[in-house]
């Protein structure tokens, strides 16, 4: 799948893993303690006013609700804890999310500010039409307006797959994640586990 790639022995930095965290529905004091001992989709969102941030959260919530094999999701957002509480209470109350108001975790994950084409090029405008068609809209601009998003499938600190965003509206097909198959719960035999 375009945008997704197998990563050979790539790891999240130790500084990120040991970083203290605040946010919502967290289970530990550090970044590492909030990554379960199974594959997890780690999603670095843009600011909450971004239409693509809203689209991403909405799409992932729908997939997590409908696909039993979908991995747990841990969000990182470049806003204050209070703003995260308000946003996720409206859009996905059960979501786990880490506040990163200084975008330090973004930097440690190798995510930088975007250039003009990545932030406002023609592909971005086409993607905005897709997001609006799904019922998403722009909100009040938040901090770090230039920040690019990121998505990683991780097993603790090991990066198994990552999505390299060509632009801020480059929306991956989340159903193509390794190990994720859109099998309905009616057809899922709990006695058969994936390899």
C-alpha beads as a LAMMPS data file, in Angstrom:
LAMMPS data file: protein, C-alpha beads

195 atoms
194 bonds

1 atom types
1 bond types

-500.0 500.0 xlo xhi
-500.0 500.0 ylo yhi
-500.0 500.0 zlo zhi

Masses

1 110.0

Atoms # bond

1 1 1 0.000 0.000 0.000
2 1 1 1.330 3.405 -0.906
3 1 1 2.535 5.350 2.103
4 1 1 2.930 2.318 4.345
5 1 1 6.261 0.620 4.543
6 1 1 7.902 -2.185 6.420
7 1 1 10.576 -0.797 8.681
8 1 1 13.639 -2.930 9.312
9 1 1 14.685 -2.793 12.980
10 1 1 13.621 0.795 13.541
11 1 1 12.850 1.809 17.117
12 1 1 11.205 4.695 18.917
13 1 1 13.897 6.778 20.637
14 1 1 14.674 6.020 24.279
15 1 1 14.062 9.696 25.141
16 1 1 10.505 9.418 23.814
17 1 1 9.821 6.099 25.557
18 1 1 10.994 7.393 28.937
19 1 1 9.294 10.782 28.630
20 1 1 6.738 11.678 31.314
21 1 1 3.196 12.016 29.957
22 1 1 -0.112 13.671 30.719
23 1 1 -3.358 13.214 28.873
24 1 1 -6.551 11.202 29.016
25 1 1 -7.277 7.532 29.679
26 1 1 -3.597 6.857 30.269
27 1 1 -2.366 3.838 32.252
28 1 1 1.126 4.972 33.246
29 1 1 3.408 7.895 33.995
30 1 1 5.707 7.486 30.956
31 1 1 5.170 7.128 27.221
32 1 1 6.406 3.519 27.343
33 1 1 3.951 2.525 30.076
34 1 1 1.061 3.552 27.807
35 1 1 2.052 1.203 24.980
36 1 1 0.537 -2.237 25.624
37 1 1 2.573 -5.409 25.023
38 1 1 0.897 -5.925 21.630
39 1 1 0.784 -4.099 18.325
40 1 1 -0.482 -0.553 18.821
41 1 1 -1.296 2.159 16.325
42 1 1 0.525 5.291 17.492
43 1 1 -1.000 8.341 15.791
44 1 1 0.482 11.834 16.012
45 1 1 -2.342 14.262 15.236
46 1 1 -2.233 17.824 13.977
47 1 1 -3.964 20.601 15.949
48 1 1 -7.633 20.019 16.817
49 1 1 -8.927 22.654 14.381
50 1 1 -7.449 20.715 11.452
51 1 1 -10.105 18.992 9.346
52 1 1 -7.744 16.054 8.788
53 1 1 -7.203 15.586 12.518
54 1 1 -10.964 15.335 12.937
55 1 1 -11.290 12.973 9.971
56 1 1 -8.524 10.732 11.312
57 1 1 -10.071 10.399 14.783
58 1 1 -13.539 9.784 13.343
59 1 1 -12.326 7.134 10.889
60 1 1 -10.224 5.334 13.504
61 1 1 -13.106 5.324 15.980
62 1 1 -15.397 3.753 13.362
63 1 1 -12.788 1.113 12.492
64 1 1 -12.022 0.278 16.127
65 1 1 -15.760 -0.197 16.710
66 1 1 -16.316 -2.351 13.616
67 1 1 -13.151 -4.446 13.182
68 1 1 -12.354 -6.794 16.080
69 1 1 -8.734 -7.255 14.920
70 1 1 -8.011 -3.527 14.773
71 1 1 -5.067 -2.633 17.036
72 1 1 -5.498 -0.329 20.025
73 1 1 -4.838 3.321 19.183
74 1 1 -2.748 5.773 21.207
75 1 1 -2.974 9.390 20.055
76 1 1 -0.436 12.162 20.616
77 1 1 -1.732 15.711 20.153
78 1 1 0.119 19.056 20.099
79 1 1 -2.217 20.830 22.517
80 1 1 -2.768 21.268 26.271
81 1 1 -4.402 18.462 28.299
82 1 1 -7.575 20.525 28.805
83 1 1 -8.058 20.932 25.065
84 1 1 -7.586 17.194 24.578
85 1 1 -10.239 16.483 27.208
86 1 1 -12.729 18.714 25.394
87 1 1 -11.922 17.383 21.923
88 1 1 -11.957 13.683 22.735
89 1 1 -15.034 13.965 24.974
90 1 1 -16.898 15.057 21.831
91 1 1 -15.190 12.820 19.266
92 1 1 -14.084 9.604 21.051
93 1 1 -14.519 9.547 24.847
94 1 1 -12.785 6.163 25.242
95 1 1 -9.646 7.230 23.352
96 1 1 -6.244 7.244 25.029
97 1 1 -4.252 10.356 24.184
98 1 1 -1.027 12.034 25.238
99 1 1 -0.785 15.825 25.345
100 1 1 2.373 17.267 23.783
101 1 1 1.892 21.066 23.890
102 1 1 5.548 21.765 23.038
103 1 1 5.561 19.107 20.255
104 1 1 8.674 17.528 21.789
105 1 1 7.419 13.975 21.226
106 1 1 6.685 14.899 17.596
107 1 1 10.305 15.945 17.151
108 1 1 11.611 12.785 18.834
109 1 1 9.453 10.724 16.422
110 1 1 11.071 12.516 13.463
111 1 1 7.984 14.574 12.588
112 1 1 8.752 18.082 11.389
113 1 1 6.919 21.170 10.227
114 1 1 5.505 20.939 6.729
115 1 1 6.414 23.051 3.711
116 1 1 3.940 24.994 1.565
117 1 1 2.985 22.036 -0.678
118 1 1 2.576 19.689 2.308
119 1 1 0.333 22.203 4.095
120 1 1 -1.636 23.894 1.303
121 1 1 -0.822 22.293 -2.040
122 1 1 -3.418 21.101 -4.575
123 1 1 -3.558 17.584 -3.084
124 1 1 -4.472 19.083 0.298
125 1 1 -7.506 20.852 -1.181
126 1 1 -8.696 17.661 -2.870
127 1 1 -8.304 15.810 0.417
128 1 1 -10.287 18.527 2.192
129 1 1 -13.241 17.814 -0.112
130 1 1 -13.036 14.129 0.867
131 1 1 -13.018 15.036 4.570
132 1 1 -15.968 17.441 4.183
133 1 1 -17.942 14.750 2.309
134 1 1 -17.538 12.565 5.418
135 1 1 -19.040 15.313 7.591
136 1 1 -15.825 16.836 8.953
137 1 1 -15.190 20.573 9.116
138 1 1 -12.434 22.970 10.126
139 1 1 -12.369 24.240 13.710
140 1 1 -10.475 26.908 15.596
141 1 1 -6.786 26.790 14.766
142 1 1 -4.608 25.469 17.545
143 1 1 -0.913 25.473 18.270
144 1 1 1.770 24.214 15.908
145 1 1 -0.105 24.987 12.667
146 1 1 2.804 23.779 10.521
147 1 1 3.217 20.417 12.287
148 1 1 3.004 17.316 10.086
149 1 1 1.113 14.260 11.383
150 1 1 2.535 10.769 11.761
151 1 1 1.324 7.195 12.111
152 1 1 3.307 4.209 13.365
153 1 1 2.370 0.621 14.070
154 1 1 4.550 -0.306 17.031
155 1 1 5.223 -3.237 19.286
156 1 1 6.446 -1.465 22.407
157 1 1 9.470 0.532 21.125
158 1 1 9.859 -1.307 17.812
159 1 1 8.372 0.388 14.745
160 1 1 6.832 -2.315 12.548
161 1 1 5.174 -0.074 9.940
162 1 1 4.875 3.646 9.404
163 1 1 2.980 5.973 7.138
164 1 1 5.037 8.734 5.539
165 1 1 2.624 11.602 4.931
166 1 1 3.126 13.272 1.535
167 1 1 0.910 16.152 2.747
168 1 1 -1.392 16.839 5.699
169 1 1 -4.432 15.347 3.938
170 1 1 -2.651 12.144 2.863
171 1 1 -5.132 9.761 4.445
172 1 1 -3.921 6.158 4.742
173 1 1 -6.214 3.184 4.259
174 1 1 -6.170 2.033 7.880
175 1 1 -7.684 -1.347 6.949
176 1 1 -4.399 -2.229 5.210
177 1 1 -2.448 -2.256 8.476
178 1 1 -0.586 -5.564 8.971
179 1 1 -2.698 -7.909 11.065
180 1 1 -5.863 -5.874 10.599
181 1 1 -8.609 -7.507 8.597
182 1 1 -12.175 -6.305 8.275
183 1 1 -13.759 -9.528 9.548
184 1 1 -17.155 -8.981 11.094
185 1 1 -17.583 -10.127 14.681
186 1 1 -20.252 -12.561 13.492
187 1 1 -17.623 -14.485 11.491
188 1 1 -14.884 -14.286 14.130
189 1 1 -14.153 -17.591 15.836
190 1 1 -12.546 -16.695 19.194
191 1 1 -10.901 -20.138 19.255
192 1 1 -8.742 -19.276 16.227
193 1 1 -6.022 -16.755 16.917
194 1 1 -3.831 -15.045 14.326
195 1 1 -0.264 -16.331 13.949

Bonds

1 1 1 2
2 1 2 3
3 1 3 4
4 1 4 5
5 1 5 6
6 1 6 7
7 1 7 8
8 1 8 9
9 1 9 10
10 1 10 11
11 1 11 12
12 1 12 13
13 1 13 14
14 1 14 15
15 1 15 16
16 1 16 17
17 1 17 18
18 1 18 19
19 1 19 20
20 1 20 21
21 1 21 22
22 1 22 23
23 1 23 24
24 1 24 25
25 1 25 26
26 1 26 27
27 1 27 28
28 1 28 29
29 1 29 30
30 1 30 31
31 1 31 32
32 1 32 33
33 1 33 34
34 1 34 35
35 1 35 36
36 1 36 37
37 1 37 38
38 1 38 39
39 1 39 40
40 1 40 41
41 1 41 42
42 1 42 43
43 1 43 44
44 1 44 45
45 1 45 46
46 1 46 47
47 1 47 48
48 1 48 49
49 1 49 50
50 1 50 51
51 1 51 52
52 1 52 53
53 1 53 54
54 1 54 55
55 1 55 56
56 1 56 57
57 1 57 58
58 1 58 59
59 1 59 60
60 1 60 61
61 1 61 62
62 1 62 63
63 1 63 64
64 1 64 65
65 1 65 66
66 1 66 67
67 1 67 68
68 1 68 69
69 1 69 70
70 1 70 71
71 1 71 72
72 1 72 73
73 1 73 74
74 1 74 75
75 1 75 76
76 1 76 77
77 1 77 78
78 1 78 79
79 1 79 80
80 1 80 81
81 1 81 82
82 1 82 83
83 1 83 84
84 1 84 85
85 1 85 86
86 1 86 87
87 1 87 88
88 1 88 89
89 1 89 90
90 1 90 91
91 1 91 92
92 1 92 93
93 1 93 94
94 1 94 95
95 1 95 96
96 1 96 97
97 1 97 98
98 1 98 99
99 1 99 100
100 1 100 101
101 1 101 102
102 1 102 103
103 1 103 104
104 1 104 105
105 1 105 106
106 1 106 107
107 1 107 108
108 1 108 109
109 1 109 110
110 1 110 111
111 1 111 112
112 1 112 113
113 1 113 114
114 1 114 115
115 1 115 116
116 1 116 117
117 1 117 118
118 1 118 119
119 1 119 120
120 1 120 121
121 1 121 122
122 1 122 123
123 1 123 124
124 1 124 125
125 1 125 126
126 1 126 127
127 1 127 128
128 1 128 129
129 1 129 130
130 1 130 131
131 1 131 132
132 1 132 133
133 1 133 134
134 1 134 135
135 1 135 136
136 1 136 137
137 1 137 138
138 1 138 139
139 1 139 140
140 1 140 141
141 1 141 142
142 1 142 143
143 1 143 144
144 1 144 145
145 1 145 146
146 1 146 147
147 1 147 148
148 1 148 149
149 1 149 150
150 1 150 151
151 1 151 152
152 1 152 153
153 1 153 154
154 1 154 155
155 1 155 156
156 1 156 157
157 1 157 158
158 1 158 159
159 1 159 160
160 1 160 161
161 1 161 162
162 1 162 163
163 1 163 164
164 1 164 165
165 1 165 166
166 1 166 167
167 1 167 168
168 1 168 169
169 1 169 170
170 1 170 171
171 1 171 172
172 1 172 173
173 1 173 174
174 1 174 175
175 1 175 176
176 1 176 177
177 1 177 178
178 1 178 179
179 1 179 180
180 1 180 181
181 1 181 182
182 1 182 183
183 1 183 184
184 1 184 185
185 1 185 186
186 1 186 187
187 1 187 188
188 1 188 189
189 1 189 190
190 1 190 191
191 1 191 192
192 1 192 193
193 1 193 194
194 1 194 195
